[in-house]
Amino acid sequence: MLWKAIGATRELTRAHDIAAVLIRYGFGDLVRRIGLADTLERAGKALHWNEPEELARLEPPARVRRALEELGPTFIKLGQILATRVDLLPPEWIAEFGRLQDSAPAVPFEQVREQLTEDLGEAPEAAFAELDTQPLAAASLAQVYRARLHDGRPVILKVRRPGIRPTIEADLRLLARLAEIIEAEAPDLRRYRPCQVVREFTLSLRREIDFAAECRYAERVAASFIGHPEIVIPRVHWQWCGERLNVQDFIDGIPGRDLAGVDAAGLERKLLARRGAAAVLKMMLEDGFFHADPHPGNVFYLHGNRIAFIDFGMVGRLSETRRYELAVLLNGLVSNDAAAVADVLLEWRDADAPETEPERLRHEIDTFVDQYKGVPLKQLDIGAMLSDLVMILREHGIALPPDLSLLIKAFITLEGMGRQLDPDFDMGAEAAPFLRRVLLAHHAPAAIAKRGWRTFAQAVDLVTGLPRDLSQLLRSARRGKLQMQVDIVSLKRLGEQLDRAATRMTIGIVTAALIIGSAIVMTVVREPAFAALQTFGMLGFFGAVIGGVAVLVSIWHGGRDK
């Protein structure tokens, strides 16, 4: 199975590199369990199973992080996506993945110049009045350069690394097949939903390497903050932007991590914390389109206590219904309404999630919410409460939909930044006005009328389409084509075993027929005129040997799998 999967990708060399890194960091057992070791050894690839003493002393989360860093940009981005899945991974894994540094040695400008010329339609020196060929920053996917337009405006050029897309696509194909293998061959890892995570990661990474999409996201956010001069989104210069190039205004501000710089510039920390929280809460609860990675590296503080957001490669979307559910959840947490919290979480449960006991879950949530009863709003740590709540879900094997895992991670990051600026920062108080507006808007007469009309239209469609559906059902029954699909998971493996057994039996019958037929040809045909037929007899014996060996190998592998 694995041989076919790896062969289909034609990425055996890359598979060897991945296996070698995993083995070096002490995950040889995983390599063996998914069959990668056998595949590479059959292909003549030597694997060295010695584990360095230094790496053996590291905790598993640290070893995984270092392995991802060594595997390159695709896997670094995968770790960053996993850092948002607080509903799947324990806190120590989330914290370790959060340390992944997206940096890489810079590519010489001469290698970038040809691609830049193609994207700009002219030489970079002609397009810009000034261009610093030393990168301002170098990440795994892109490099950033400072430049100046002919009108004197300072800008930055975010350039995708030359030739990186084929490498990323190859890694994504390999990851997809490895995820399928892990789900099939490692039942204890299935609860981490590797196929689902890889699908989400693939969509996210493909959006992130499309810099034109990032420009559109930035403009969408900027449009929502017209009339809010305290929030700055860099202006995009579309005449030079494309899939591989993003040109936008240069933000000359104080990085979010530089709190000493904030104090030195005379900025007001409390005001910055409130404005930053208000901006992200507006994106989440009012616009339904938010910056999904508002960490200090993507935030700058400007004079006048303004805040600038950059890097819109990772964004989240929330439907109107989801925003209302989020408002109900947060309102339930701060108002000690355990029933409302439980109802929302059960509604959020993934359709593929294992069955859980609603009453037991409600009881645990009620106990959790009750411990905050009577606590002043200012003392509530909303981020910590959400983390604890997600831990309860994880214990029940419930995974959140991707948009919600992104949102919760962004919310926790936001509150952490607010408390760094202001130890007395009160996220509950900042969120309360937004929650009230969302709840009031949901119950406004216009919103109720809109939902009522939508429900009425759906009911009319159902009633008017019922005769047609019944007619089709009866017609199928009369023709004997009425089918019912019953999917019993426990019988799936039995079906696979029967299929393998039938295949072995068929090969065995064909092998026996070849032996008998070849024996007849070899012994009956004696005349010289028919001597050529003896060649077919020899070929038949040769085919029988191959068939017999194939059956024996299949039986041997079946015994090992068992």
C-alpha positions as CSV (number, residue, x, y, z in Angstrom):
1,M,0.0,0.0,0.0
2,L,2.7,2.5,1.0
3,W,4.9,1.5,-2.0
4,K,2.0,2.5,-4.3
5,A,1.4,5.7,-2.5
6,I,5.0,6.8,-2.5
7,G,5.5,5.6,-6.1
8,A,2.5,7.6,-7.2
9,T,4.1,10.8,-5.9
10,R,7.5,10.0,-7.5
11,E,9.0,11.7,-4.4
12,L,11.1,8.8,-3.1
13,T,14.1,10.9,-2.5
14,R,12.1,13.4,-0.5
15,A,10.5,10.5,1.4
16,H,14.0,9.3,2.3
17,D,14.9,12.8,3.6
18,I,11.8,12.9,5.8
19,A,12.4,9.4,7.1
20,A,16.0,10.2,7.9
21,V,15.1,13.3,9.8
22,L,12.4,11.5,11.8
23,I,14.8,8.7,12.7
24,R,17.5,11.1,13.7
25,Y,15.1,12.8,16.1
26,G,14.0,9.5,17.7
27,F,10.8,8.7,15.7
28,G,12.0,5.5,14.1
29,D,9.1,3.6,15.5
30,L,6.7,5.9,13.6
31,V,8.7,5.4,10.4
32,R,8.5,1.6,10.9
33,R,4.7,1.6,11.7
34,I,3.7,3.5,8.6
35,G,5.9,1.2,6.5
36,L,8.3,3.9,5.3
37,A,11.4,2.0,6.4
38,D,10.5,-1.1,4.5
39,T,9.7,0.9,1.3
40,L,13.0,2.8,1.4
41,E,15.0,-0.3,2.2
42,R,13.4,-2.1,-0.8
43,A,14.4,0.9,-2.9
44,G,18.0,0.5,-1.7
45,K,17.9,3.6,0.6
46,A,20.1,3.1,3.7
47,L,18.6,4.4,6.9
48,H,20.7,5.1,10.0
49,W,18.8,4.3,13.2
50,N,21.3,5.7,15.7
51,E,19.7,8.4,17.9
52,P,22.1,11.1,19.1
53,E,22.4,11.3,22.9
54,E,21.6,15.1,22.8
55,L,18.3,14.6,21.0
56,A,17.4,11.6,23.1
57,R,17.2,13.9,26.2
58,L,14.8,16.3,24.5
59,E,11.1,16.0,25.3
60,P,8.9,14.7,22.4
61,P,7.4,18.2,21.6
62,A,10.8,19.8,21.3
63,R,12.1,16.9,19.1
64,V,9.1,17.3,16.8
65,R,9.6,21.1,16.6
66,R,13.3,20.7,15.7
67,A,12.5,18.0,13.1
68,L,9.9,20.3,11.5
69,E,12.4,23.1,11.4
70,E,14.9,20.9,9.7
71,L,12.4,19.6,7.1
72,G,11.9,23.0,5.6
73,P,9.2,25.6,4.9
74,T,6.3,23.3,4.2
75,F,6.7,21.5,7.6
76,I,7.5,24.8,9.5
77,K,4.1,26.1,8.2
78,L,2.5,22.8,9.2
79,G,3.8,23.3,12.7
80,Q,2.4,26.8,12.8
81,I,-1.0,25.5,11.7
82,L,-0.9,22.8,14.4
83,A,-0.1,25.6,16.9
84,T,-3.7,26.8,16.3
85,R,-5.3,23.4,17.0
86,V,-5.8,23.9,20.7
87,D,-8.7,21.5,20.4
88,L,-6.5,18.6,19.3
89,L,-3.1,19.0,21.0
90,P,-2.1,19.4,24.7
91,P,-0.8,22.8,25.9
92,E,2.9,21.7,25.9
93,W,2.7,20.8,22.2
94,I,0.9,24.1,21.3
95,A,3.6,26.1,23.2
96,E,6.4,24.2,21.5
97,F,4.9,24.7,18.0
98,G,4.4,28.3,18.8
99,R,8.2,28.6,19.0
100,L,8.7,27.6,15.4
101,Q,10.8,30.4,13.8
102,D,9.9,31.1,10.2
103,S,13.3,32.2,9.1
104,A,15.8,31.0,6.6
105,P,19.1,32.0,5.0
106,A,18.6,34.8,2.4
107,V,18.8,33.9,-1.3
108,P,21.3,36.2,-3.1
109,F,19.6,39.1,-4.8
110,E,21.0,38.0,-8.2
111,Q,18.8,34.9,-8.0
112,V,15.8,37.0,-7.2
113,R,16.4,39.7,-9.8
114,E,15.2,37.5,-12.8
115,Q,11.9,36.7,-11.1
116,L,11.4,40.3,-10.1
117,T,12.0,41.5,-13.6
118,E,9.4,39.1,-14.9
119,D,6.8,40.2,-12.3
120,L,7.5,44.0,-12.7
121,G,7.7,43.9,-16.5
122,E,11.0,45.9,-16.3
123,A,14.2,46.0,-14.3
124,P,13.7,46.6,-10.6
125,E,16.1,49.6,-10.8
126,A,13.8,51.2,-13.4
127,A,10.6,50.5,-11.5
128,F,11.8,52.0,-8.2
129,A,13.8,55.1,-7.4
130,E,15.7,53.2,-4.8
131,L,16.0,49.5,-4.0
132,D,18.0,48.0,-1.2
133,T,19.3,44.6,-2.4
134,Q,20.0,43.5,1.2
135,P,16.8,41.8,2.5
136,L,15.1,43.4,5.4
137,A,13.9,39.9,6.5
138,A,14.2,36.4,5.1
139,A,11.6,33.8,5.8
140,S,11.0,30.3,4.5
141,L,8.5,31.4,1.8
142,A,9.6,35.0,1.0
143,Q,12.2,37.7,1.4
144,V,11.4,41.4,2.1
145,Y,13.2,44.3,0.6
146,R,13.0,48.0,1.2
147,A,12.5,50.4,-1.8
148,R,11.3,53.9,-2.6
149,L,8.8,54.9,-5.3
150,H,9.6,57.7,-7.7
151,D,7.2,59.9,-5.7
152,G,9.4,59.4,-2.6
153,R,7.0,57.0,-0.8
154,P,8.8,54.2,1.1
155,V,7.6,50.7,0.3
156,I,8.5,47.1,1.0
157,L,8.7,44.3,-1.6
158,K,7.6,40.9,-0.4
159,V,9.1,38.5,-2.9
160,R,8.3,34.8,-3.0
161,R,11.5,32.7,-3.0
162,P,12.3,31.5,-6.6
163,G,11.3,28.0,-7.4
164,I,9.7,27.3,-4.1
165,R,6.2,26.4,-5.3
166,P,7.1,23.0,-7.0
167,T,8.9,22.0,-3.7
168,I,5.8,22.9,-1.7
169,E,3.4,21.1,-4.0
170,A,5.6,17.9,-3.8
171,D,5.7,18.1,0.0
172,L,1.9,18.6,0.1
173,R,1.3,15.5,-2.1
174,L,3.6,13.5,0.1
175,L,1.9,14.8,3.3
176,A,-1.5,13.9,2.0
177,R,-0.5,10.3,1.3
178,L,1.3,9.9,4.6
179,A,-1.8,11.2,6.4
180,E,-3.9,8.6,4.7
181,I,-1.4,5.9,5.6
182,I,-1.2,7.0,9.3
183,E,-5.1,7.0,9.6
184,A,-5.2,3.5,8.1
185,E,-2.2,1.9,9.9
186,A,-1.9,3.8,13.2
187,P,-5.3,3.7,14.9
188,D,-4.0,5.5,18.1
189,L,-3.0,8.5,15.9
190,R,-6.3,8.6,14.1
191,R,-7.9,10.8,16.8
192,Y,-5.6,13.6,15.7
193,R,-7.4,13.6,12.3
194,P,-4.2,13.7,10.2
195,C,-6.2,13.8,6.9
196,Q,-8.4,16.7,8.0
197,V,-5.4,18.7,9.3
198,V,-3.4,18.1,6.1
199,R,-6.4,19.2,4.0
200,E,-6.8,22.4,6.0
201,F,-3.1,23.0,5.9
202,T,-3.0,22.6,2.1
203,L,-5.7,25.2,1.6
204,S,-4.1,27.6,4.0
205,L,-0.6,27.2,2.6
206,R,-1.7,27.6,-1.0
207,R,-3.5,30.8,-0.1
208,E,-0.4,32.0,1.8
209,I,2.0,31.6,-1.1
210,D,-0.5,33.6,-3.4
211,F,0.6,37.1,-2.5
212,A,-2.2,38.6,-4.7
213,A,-4.7,36.9,-2.3
214,E,-2.9,38.5,0.6
215,C,-3.2,41.9,-1.0
216,R,-6.9,41.4,-1.4
217,Y,-7.3,40.4,2.2
218,A,-5.4,43.5,3.3
219,E,-7.6,45.8,1.3
220,R,-10.7,44.1,2.6
221,V,-9.6,44.7,6.2
222,A,-8.5,48.3,5.3
223,A,-12.0,49.0,3.9
224,S,-13.6,47.9,7.2
225,F,-11.5,50.4,9.1
226,I,-12.3,53.5,7.1
227,G,-13.2,56.1,9.7
228,H,-10.9,54.5,12.2
229,P,-7.7,56.6,11.9
230,E,-6.2,54.8,15.0
231,I,-5.9,51.6,12.9
232,V,-3.4,51.5,10.0
233,I,-3.3,48.9,7.3
234,P,-0.5,49.3,4.7
235,R,-1.6,50.5,1.3
236,V,-1.2,48.0,-1.5
237,H,0.3,49.2,-4.8
238,W,-1.5,46.9,-7.2
239,Q,0.4,48.0,-10.4
240,W,3.3,45.8,-9.2
241,C,1.5,43.1,-7.2
242,G,0.9,39.5,-8.3
243,E,1.1,35.9,-7.2
244,R,4.8,36.2,-6.4
245,L,5.2,39.8,-5.4
246,N,3.5,42.1,-2.9
247,V,4.4,45.8,-2.9
248,Q,2.9,47.8,0.0
249,D,3.7,50.9,2.1
250,F,6.6,50.5,4.6
251,I,5.4,50.8,8.2
252,D,8.0,52.7,10.3
253,G,6.8,51.9,13.8
254,I,7.7,50.2,17.0
255,P,7.5,46.4,16.8
256,G,4.9,44.8,19.1
257,R,7.6,43.0,21.1
258,D,9.5,46.2,21.9
259,L,7.7,47.4,25.0
260,A,10.7,49.5,26.1
261,G,10.4,51.3,22.8
262,V,6.7,52.0,23.5
263,D,7.6,53.6,26.8
264,A,10.5,55.5,25.3
265,A,8.2,57.0,22.6
266,G,5.8,58.2,25.2
267,L,2.9,56.0,24.0
268,E,0.0,55.0,26.3
269,R,0.1,51.3,27.0
270,K,-3.5,51.1,28.3
271,L,-4.8,52.9,25.3
272,L,-2.9,50.7,22.9
273,A,-4.2,47.6,24.6
274,R,-7.8,48.7,24.3
275,R,-7.5,49.9,20.7
276,G,-5.8,46.7,19.6
277,A,-8.4,44.5,21.3
278,A,-11.3,46.6,19.8
279,A,-9.8,46.3,16.3
280,V,-9.5,42.5,16.4
281,L,-12.9,42.1,18.1
282,K,-14.5,44.2,15.4
283,M,-12.9,42.0,12.8
284,M,-14.1,38.9,14.5
285,L,-17.6,39.8,15.7
286,E,-18.7,42.5,13.3
287,D,-16.9,41.9,10.0
288,G,-16.6,38.1,10.2
289,F,-13.2,38.4,8.5
290,F,-10.2,38.6,10.8
291,H,-6.4,38.6,11.0
292,A,-5.8,35.0,12.3
293,D,-2.2,35.6,13.5
294,P,-2.2,38.9,15.5
295,H,1.1,38.1,17.3
296,P,3.6,40.8,18.2
297,G,5.6,40.3,15.1
298,N,2.6,41.4,12.9
299,V,1.7,44.5,15.0
300,F,3.5,47.9,15.1
301,Y,2.8,50.9,17.3
302,L,2.9,54.3,15.7
303,H,2.9,57.9,17.1
304,G,-0.5,59.2,18.2
305,N,-1.1,55.8,19.8
306,R,-2.0,54.2,16.5
307,I,-1.7,50.5,15.7
308,A,-0.7,49.0,12.4
309,F,-1.4,45.4,11.3
310,I,0.7,43.6,8.7
311,D,1.0,40.2,7.0
312,F,-2.5,39.1,6.1
313,G,-1.4,35.7,4.7
314,M,-3.4,33.9,7.4
315,V,-7.0,35.1,7.8
316,G,-10.2,33.6,9.3
317,R,-13.8,33.8,8.2
318,L,-16.9,33.6,10.4
319,S,-20.5,33.4,9.1
320,E,-23.2,35.4,10.7
321,T,-24.5,32.3,12.4
322,R,-21.1,31.5,13.8
323,R,-20.6,35.0,15.1
324,Y,-23.9,34.8,17.0
325,E,-22.9,31.4,18.5
326,L,-19.5,32.9,19.5
327,A,-21.3,35.8,21.2
328,V,-23.6,33.4,23.0
329,L,-20.6,31.3,24.2
330,L,-18.5,34.3,25.4
331,N,-21.6,35.9,27.0
332,G,-22.4,32.5,28.7
333,L,-18.8,32.4,30.1
334,V,-18.9,35.9,31.6
335,S,-22.5,35.5,32.9
336,N,-22.1,32.0,34.3
337,D,-24.7,30.5,31.9
338,A,-23.4,26.9,31.7
339,A,-26.4,25.7,29.7
340,A,-25.8,28.2,26.9
341,V,-22.1,27.3,26.8
342,A,-22.8,23.6,26.5
343,D,-25.5,24.1,23.8
344,V,-23.0,26.1,21.7
345,L,-20.2,23.6,22.1
346,L,-22.4,20.6,21.2
347,E,-23.6,22.6,18.1
348,W,-19.9,23.2,17.1
349,R,-19.1,19.5,17.4
350,D,-17.5,18.3,14.2
351,A,-19.8,16.0,12.1
352,D,-17.1,13.3,12.1
353,A,-16.5,13.5,15.8
354,P,-17.0,10.4,17.9
355,E,-20.2,10.2,19.8
356,T,-20.1,11.7,23.3
357,E,-22.4,11.8,26.2
358,P,-24.2,15.1,26.2
359,E,-25.3,14.9,29.8
360,R,-21.8,14.2,31.0
361,L,-20.4,17.0,28.9
362,R,-23.0,19.4,30.2
363,H,-22.2,18.4,33.8
364,E,-18.5,19.0,33.3
365,I,-19.1,22.4,31.7
366,D,-21.6,23.3,34.5
367,T,-18.9,22.5,37.0
368,F,-16.3,24.5,35.1
369,V,-18.5,27.6,34.8
370,D,-19.6,27.4,38.4
371,Q,-16.1,27.9,39.7
372,Y,-16.2,31.4,38.3
373,K,-19.5,32.3,39.9
374,G,-19.2,35.6,41.7
375,V,-15.8,36.4,40.3
376,P,-15.6,40.1,39.2
377,L,-15.5,40.5,35.5
378,K,-12.2,42.3,35.6
379,Q,-10.6,39.2,37.2
380,L,-11.7,36.8,34.5
381,D,-9.0,35.6,32.2
382,I,-11.1,34.9,29.1
383,G,-8.2,33.3,27.2
384,A,-7.4,30.9,30.0
385,M,-11.1,30.1,30.3
386,L,-11.3,29.2,26.6
387,S,-8.2,27.1,26.9
388,D,-9.7,25.1,29.8
389,L,-12.9,24.8,27.9
390,V,-11.1,23.4,24.8
391,M,-9.3,21.0,27.1
392,I,-12.7,19.5,28.2
393,L,-13.6,19.1,24.6
394,R,-10.3,17.4,23.8
395,E,-10.9,14.9,26.7
396,H,-14.2,14.0,25.0
397,G,-12.5,13.5,21.6
398,I,-14.4,16.5,20.1
399,A,-12.5,18.6,17.5
400,L,-13.7,22.1,16.6
401,P,-14.2,23.2,13.0
402,P,-11.2,24.9,11.5
403,D,-12.6,28.4,11.5
404,L,-13.2,28.2,15.3
405,S,-9.8,26.7,16.2
406,L,-8.2,29.7,14.3
407,L,-10.4,32.1,16.1
408,I,-9.8,30.8,19.6
409,K,-6.0,30.8,19.0
410,A,-6.2,34.4,17.8
411,F,-8.4,35.4,20.8
412,I,-5.9,33.8,23.2
413,T,-3.0,35.6,21.5
414,L,-4.8,38.9,21.5
415,E,-5.5,38.7,25.2
416,G,-1.9,37.8,25.9
417,M,-0.7,40.9,24.0
418,G,-3.2,43.1,25.9
419,R,-1.9,41.9,29.2
420,Q,1.7,42.4,28.2
421,L,0.9,46.1,27.4
422,D,-1.4,46.5,30.5
423,P,-1.3,43.9,33.4
424,D,-4.8,45.1,34.3
425,F,-6.2,44.6,30.8
426,D,-9.8,43.4,31.0
427,M,-10.7,41.4,27.9
428,G,-14.2,40.7,29.2
429,A,-15.0,44.4,29.5
430,E,-13.6,45.1,26.0
431,A,-15.6,42.3,24.5
432,A,-18.9,43.1,26.3
433,P,-20.1,45.9,23.9
434,F,-19.4,43.8,20.8
435,L,-21.2,40.8,22.3
436,R,-24.2,43.0,23.1
437,R,-24.3,44.4,19.6
438,V,-24.1,40.9,18.0
439,L,-26.9,39.6,20.3
440,L,-29.1,42.6,19.7
441,A,-28.5,42.5,15.9
442,H,-29.5,38.8,15.9
443,H,-32.8,39.6,17.5
444,A,-33.6,42.8,15.7
445,P,-36.9,42.8,13.8
446,A,-35.1,43.0,10.4
447,A,-32.9,40.0,11.2
448,I,-35.9,38.0,12.5
449,A,-37.9,38.8,9.4
450,K,-34.9,37.8,7.2
451,R,-34.5,34.4,8.9
452,G,-38.3,33.9,8.9
453,W,-38.4,34.6,5.1
454,R,-35.5,32.2,4.5
455,T,-37.2,29.5,6.6
456,F,-40.5,30.0,4.8
457,A,-38.8,29.8,1.4
458,Q,-37.0,26.6,2.4
459,A,-40.3,25.1,3.6
460,V,-42.1,26.0,0.3
461,D,-39.3,24.4,-1.7
462,L,-39.6,21.3,0.5
463,V,-43.4,21.1,0.1
464,T,-43.4,21.8,-3.7
465,G,-40.6,19.4,-4.3
466,L,-42.1,16.6,-2.2
467,P,-44.3,15.1,-5.1
468,R,-41.4,15.0,-7.4
469,D,-39.2,13.3,-4.8
470,L,-41.9,10.7,-4.0
471,S,-42.4,10.1,-7.7
472,Q,-38.7,9.4,-8.2
473,L,-38.7,7.2,-5.2
474,L,-41.6,5.1,-6.4
475,R,-40.3,4.9,-9.9
476,S,-37.0,3.6,-8.6
477,A,-38.8,1.0,-6.5
478,R,-40.9,-0.2,-9.4
479,R,-37.8,-0.7,-11.5
480,G,-36.0,-2.5,-8.8
481,K,-33.4,0.2,-8.5
482,L,-34.1,1.4,-5.0
483,Q,-30.9,1.3,-3.0
484,M,-30.1,1.7,0.6
485,Q,-26.6,2.4,1.8
486,V,-25.6,1.0,5.2
487,D,-22.0,1.8,6.2
488,I,-20.9,-0.4,9.1
489,V,-17.4,0.6,10.1
490,S,-16.7,-2.7,11.9
491,L,-17.2,-4.6,8.6
492,K,-14.8,-2.5,6.6
493,R,-11.7,-4.3,7.6
494,L,-13.5,-7.7,7.1
495,G,-14.3,-6.6,3.5
496,E,-10.6,-5.7,2.9
497,Q,-9.5,-9.1,4.3
498,L,-12.0,-10.9,2.0
499,D,-10.8,-8.9,-0.9
500,R,-7.2,-9.9,-0.2
501,A,-8.2,-13.5,0.2
502,A,-10.1,-13.5,-3.1
503,T,-7.0,-12.0,-4.8
504,R,-4.7,-14.6,-3.4
505,M,-7.2,-17.4,-4.4
506,T,-7.4,-16.0,-7.9
507,I,-3.6,-15.9,-8.3
508,G,-3.4,-19.4,-6.9
509,I,-5.9,-20.8,-9.4
510,V,-4.2,-19.0,-12.3
511,T,-0.8,-20.4,-11.1
512,A,-2.2,-23.9,-10.9
513,A,-3.7,-23.6,-14.3
514,L,-0.3,-22.4,-15.7
515,I,1.5,-25.3,-14.1
516,I,-1.0,-27.9,-15.5
517,G,-1.2,-26.3,-19.0
518,S,2.5,-25.9,-19.3
519,A,3.1,-29.5,-18.2
520,I,0.6,-30.7,-20.9
521,V,2.3,-28.6,-23.6
522,M,5.8,-29.7,-22.5
523,T,4.9,-33.5,-22.5
524,V,2.3,-33.9,-25.3
525,V,3.8,-31.8,-28.1
526,R,6.7,-33.9,-29.6
527,E,6.7,-33.2,-33.4
528,P,9.4,-30.7,-34.6
529,A,6.8,-28.6,-36.3
530,F,5.3,-27.8,-32.9
531,A,8.6,-27.4,-31.0
532,A,7.9,-23.6,-30.7
533,L,5.0,-24.4,-28.4
534,Q,7.5,-25.7,-25.9
535,T,8.6,-22.0,-25.5
536,F,5.1,-21.1,-24.3
537,G,5.3,-24.0,-21.9
538,M,8.5,-22.6,-20.4
539,L,6.9,-19.1,-20.2
540,G,4.0,-20.7,-18.4
541,F,6.2,-22.3,-15.8
542,F,8.1,-19.0,-15.4
543,G,4.7,-17.2,-14.8
544,A,3.7,-19.9,-12.3
545,V,6.8,-19.3,-10.3
546,I,6.1,-15.6,-10.2
547,G,2.5,-16.2,-9.2
548,G,3.5,-18.6,-6.4
549,V,6.1,-16.2,-5.0
550,A,3.5,-13.4,-5.1
551,V,1.0,-15.5,-3.1
552,L,3.7,-16.5,-0.5
553,V,4.8,-12.9,-0.1
554,S,1.2,-11.7,0.3
555,I,0.6,-14.3,3.0
556,W,3.8,-13.4,4.8
557,H,2.9,-9.7,4.8
558,G,-0.6,-10.5,6.0
559,G,0.8,-12.4,8.9
560,R,3.0,-9.5,9.8
561,D,0.1,-7.0,9.6
562,K,-1.9,-9.2,11.9
